[in-house]
Amino acid sequence: MSNEEENLKASSSSQIAPPLSLPSWVELPPDIMANILERLGVIEILESAQRVLEEICRVAVDRSQGQLLKLCIENFGNTNLLNYVAKRCSQLKHLRLVRCNGNFAGGLAVAAKNFPLLEELDINSTSITKDDIEMVGLS
């Protein structure tokens, strides 16, 4: 191997950084976690929690592989999440939407077309329209 090849090999290998190992939030000492949370406002904390809940819901939907029968979305959720569920869970029989922050007006009507087996719908403190209700009744 020539000097030029050795230099090229050495320079290319030195440019590859080892993968970073990020610490788990769970493993942070309580005083550090408290310090982080104190710097965030209430709205930032709630919005972060909502994003985490939506992601957990998406993972649960994906893991069900289309076999999800019952779903309760409470204190989070929006039309995008409902559409995500509708595209992947045609076997859904029970859907509960309670105090969802997003406006579902019109979105429930679209999603209902993908829930042909829906037997029970519980909506509480969530914005929907008359058309949403009619479409659910027809599906």
NUNUVO-733365 format. One line per 10 residues: number of its first residue (from 1); their letters; for each residue x, y, z of C-alpha. Coordinates in steps of 0.1 Angstrom, whole numbers, plus 5000, padded with zeros to 4 digits. Layout:
<rs>
NUM) a) X:Y:Z  ...
</rs>
This chain:
<rs>
1) msneeenlka) 5000:5000:5000  5014:5034:4990  5018:5063:5014  4990:5081:4995  4966:5052:5000  4976:5050:5037  4970:5087:5042  4936:5085:5025  4926:5055:5046  4937:5072:5078
11) ssssqiappl) 4919:5105:5070  4886:5088:5060  4886:5066:5091  4892:5095:5114  4862:5114:5100  4838:5087:5111  4825:5096:5145  4814:5069:5170  4776:5068:5176  4764:5090:5204
21) slpswvelpp) 4749:5074:5234  4721:5096:5246  4711:5093:5282  4676:5082:5290  4653:5108:5306  4643:5082:5331  4679:5079:5343  4684:5116:5350  4687:5125:5386  4655:5141:5401
31) dimanilerl) 4672:5174:5407  4683:5177:5371  4649:5167:5358  4633:5193:5381  4657:5220:5368  4647:5212:5332  4610:5213:5340  4613:5245:5359  4628:5262:5328  4598:5251:5307
41) gvieilesaq) 4565:5268:5309  4532:5250:5315  4522:5252:5278  4555:5237:5266  4552:5208:5291  4516:5201:5281  4524:5203:5244  4553:5180:5248  4531:5155:5267  4505:5157:5240
51) rvleeicrva) 4530:5149:5213  4543:5120:5233  4507:5106:5238  4500:5109:5201  4532:5090:5193  4523:5063:5218  4489:5060:5202  4504:5057:5167  4528:5030:5180  4498:5011:5195
61) vdrsqgqllk) 4479:5013:5163  4508:5001:5143  4514:4972:5166  4478:4961:5164  4484:4954:5127  4449:4964:5118  4433:4943:5145  4425:4971:5170  4389:4968:5182  4386:4995:5209
71) lcienfgntn) 4403:5029:5212  4399:5057:5237  4415:5091:5229  4412:5113:5259  4427:5148:5265  4447:5147:5233  4443:5139:5197  4433:5157:5165  4420:5150:5130  4454:5138:5118
81) llnyvakrcs) 4456:5112:5145  4420:5101:5138  4428:5097:5101  4460:5078:5110  4438:5053:5130  4411:5052:5103  4436:5041:5076  4450:5013:5097  4421:5000:5119  4391:4990:5098
91) qlkhlrlvrc) 4381:4964:5124  4375:4991:5151  4342:4985:5169  4344:5010:5198  4358:5046:5196  4358:5071:5224  4369:5107:5220  4369:5128:5252  4381:5163:5256  4402:5162:5225
101) ngnfagglav) 4421:5194:5219  4419:5193:5181  4388:5203:5162  4374:5171:5147  4347:5190:5128  4344:5173:5094  4372:5149:5103  4350:5123:5120  4328:5121:5089  4358:5112:5067
111) aaknfpllee) 4373:5087:5092  4339:5070:5098  4340:5057:5062  4369:5035:5073  4351:5021:5104  4324:4998:5088  4322:4976:5120  4318:5005:5144  4292:4997:5171  4298:5023:5197
121) ldinstsitk) 4309:5059:5195  4313:5080:5226  4321:5117:5221  4324:5140:5250  4336:5176:5250  4350:5173:5215  4341:5195:5185  4322:5177:5158  4295:5187:5133  4260:5175:5124
131) ddiemvgls) 4275:5161:5092  4300:5140:5113  4271:5125:5132  4251:5118:5101  4280:5102:5083  4288:5079:5113  4251:5069:5113  4253:5060:5076  4285:5040:5078
</rs>
